[in-house]
């Protein structure tokens, strides 16, 4: 499932930046901000996705 970075925010509880992702199926989730990612970048989650900054794969 692919999603797009909509916002980048600072989370003071984690002392880190997080970003809001809008996925193609309508779901919205926060993830830790991948270094170098900007608003509008595409993030892909799944089992057969390429290894790239921000993509999420199962262990």
C-alpha positions as CSV (number, residue, x, y, z in Angstrom):
1,X,0.0,0.0,0.0
2,X,1.4,3.4,-0.9
3,X,0.9,6.6,1.0
4,X,1.9,10.2,0.8
5,X,3.6,12.3,3.5
6,X,1.1,15.1,4.3
7,X,2.7,16.8,7.4
8,X,5.9,16.7,9.4
9,X,5.6,17.6,13.1
10,X,7.8,17.6,16.2
11,X,6.7,15.2,18.9
12,X,8.1,16.5,22.3
13,X,7.2,13.2,24.0
14,X,9.6,11.3,21.7
15,X,12.1,14.2,21.1
16,X,11.7,13.3,17.4
17,X,9.9,14.3,14.3
18,X,6.9,12.4,13.1
19,X,5.0,12.6,9.8
20,X,1.4,12.0,8.9
21,X,0.9,9.5,6.0
22,X,-2.3,9.3,4.0
23,X,-2.5,5.9,2.4
24,X,-4.3,5.1,-0.8
25,X,-7.1,3.1,1.0
26,X,-8.0,6.1,3.0
27,X,-6.2,5.2,6.2
28,X,-4.1,7.8,8.0
29,X,-1.1,7.0,10.3
30,X,1.8,8.7,12.0
31,X,5.3,7.2,11.6
32,X,8.7,8.4,12.7
33,X,10.0,10.9,10.1
34,X,12.6,9.2,7.8
35,X,15.7,11.4,7.5
36,X,15.6,13.3,4.2
37,X,11.9,12.7,3.5
38,X,9.8,15.8,2.6
39,X,6.1,16.6,2.3
40,X,4.7,14.9,-0.9
41,X,7.1,12.0,-0.9
42,X,5.6,8.5,-1.3
43,X,6.1,5.8,1.3
44,X,5.2,2.1,0.5
45,X,4.3,-0.6,3.0
46,X,4.0,-4.3,2.2
47,X,5.8,-7.6,1.9
48,X,7.2,-7.2,-1.6
49,X,8.3,-3.5,-1.6
50,X,11.8,-2.3,-2.5
51,X,14.2,-1.5,0.3
52,X,14.3,2.3,0.4
53,X,14.3,5.0,3.0
54,X,10.8,5.2,4.6
55,X,9.4,2.0,3.1
56,X,8.0,-0.5,5.7
57,X,8.6,-4.2,5.3
58,X,7.9,-7.1,7.8
59,X,10.9,-8.6,9.7
